[in-house]
């Protein structure tokens, strides 16, 4: 019975040590487990109710900033825009004529106010339709790659429907958790090395941000780093080990 109890104590101690190492304790070589993450991970959603006309990119495809991601069939919205702009032009002309008639004392102040109000309302309707039509195509806010495609061409979508998940692969961050005692010497700008297991290569990196608070249980703090230079072979989700020259 005593042997079983001792075994349980040792098992619990071993599990605790593994968990502690997982949340920031350095291994026997003084390295910290780390992972690469995209600085921008965006889910692109529809802002209009329409049929998808073009969805040119598939999962894994790369794109440049400004490239077309999605185009919708917005013939109905475009027709409504033309109608709204024509109505706005007519209302503006009516308001102008009413003001001239008022200067000749042919109409009163009330008629002028009503005509100007109609012109403003029509102008607002036209602006609304221009904004709506402007949402009929979505362009890439940054250069990156498609992580997931959640819609298909010719599919009818509603506002809020997820279409694509895109990643900014040009700027990758190094995420890691270190012992809080390191804060005494670890500052933004500090250099370290990242060994990426997936590629078997080492990369120079720098600390860019320190976490805002310390975990009171594990006495660890999260930090973010950035790998120096551009390396197209690196992808979000890759993991490895971070080595700091003056730690632990």
Order of alpha helices (4+ residues) and beta strands (2+ residues): alpha-beta-beta-beta-beta-beta-alpha-alpha-beta-beta-beta-beta-beta-beta-beta-beta-beta
